[in-house]
Amino acid sequence: MPDRYITVSTKVRKELEEEARRLGVNISEVLRRALEEEVKKRRLEELRKKIEELAPVLERIRIEDIVKSIREDREAR
């Protein structure tokens, strides 16, 4: 499925917009990139928190048990 886009608008000081245009800043691209980076940053933070929550449970699982389970699963195929 192709990417679908929507229009998002924001207000900035008129002087800032004029200066950005004068300098040849692609405002849409800058805002799009900034939003993508912020979303990426927050996703990573969300994952970090989930990992911290799961750490106590994961610490109780022995590597040997994981290896044994994988081997048994492979042999059952």
C-alpha positions in Angstrom: 0.0 0.0 0.0 1.5 3.4 -0.9 2.2 5.9 1.8 -0.7 8.1 2.6 -0.1 11.7 3.6 -2.2 14.3 5.4 -1.6 18.0 5.9 -0.4 19.1 9.3 -0.2 22.8 10.0 1.5 24.9 12.6 1.9 28.6 13.5 5.3 30.2 13.5 6.4 33.8 13.9 6.1 35.7 10.6 9.7 36.8 10.8 10.9 33.3 11.2 9.0 32.1 8.1 10.3 35.1 6.1 13.9 34.4 7.2 13.6 30.7 6.4 12.3 31.4 2.9 15.0 34.0 2.4 17.6 31.4 3.3 16.1 28.8 1.1 15.0 26.5 3.9 12.5 23.8 2.8 10.1 24.3 5.7 8.0 21.3 4.9 11.1 19.0 4.8 12.5 20.4 8.0 9.2 20.0 9.9 8.7 16.5 8.5 12.2 15.4 9.5 11.8 16.9 13.0 8.5 15.1 13.5 10.0 11.8 12.3 13.0 12.2 14.6 10.7 13.0 17.6 8.5 10.0 17.0 11.6 7.8 16.6 13.0 9.1 19.9 9.8 8.5 21.8 9.4 5.0 20.4 12.8 4.2 21.6 12.1 5.6 25.0 8.8 3.6 25.1 10.8 0.4 24.2 13.4 1.2 26.9 10.7 1.4 29.5 9.1 -1.9 28.4 12.5 -3.6 28.6 13.1 -2.2 32.1 9.7 -3.6 33.1 10.5 -7.0 31.7 14.0 -7.2 32.9 13.2 -9.0 36.2 11.3 -11.7 34.4 13.9 -12.1 31.7 16.7 -12.4 34.3 15.0 -15.5 35.7 15.1 -17.3 32.3 18.3 -19.4 31.9 20.1 -19.4 28.6 20.3 -23.2 28.8 16.6 -23.4 29.0 16.2 -21.3 25.9 18.8 -23.4 24.0 17.1 -26.6 25.1 13.7 -25.3 24.0 15.0 -24.3 20.5 16.7 -27.7 20.0 13.5 -29.5 21.0 11.5 -27.4 18.6 13.9 -28.1 15.8 13.9 -31.8 16.4 10.1 -31.9 16.4 9.9 -30.6 12.9 
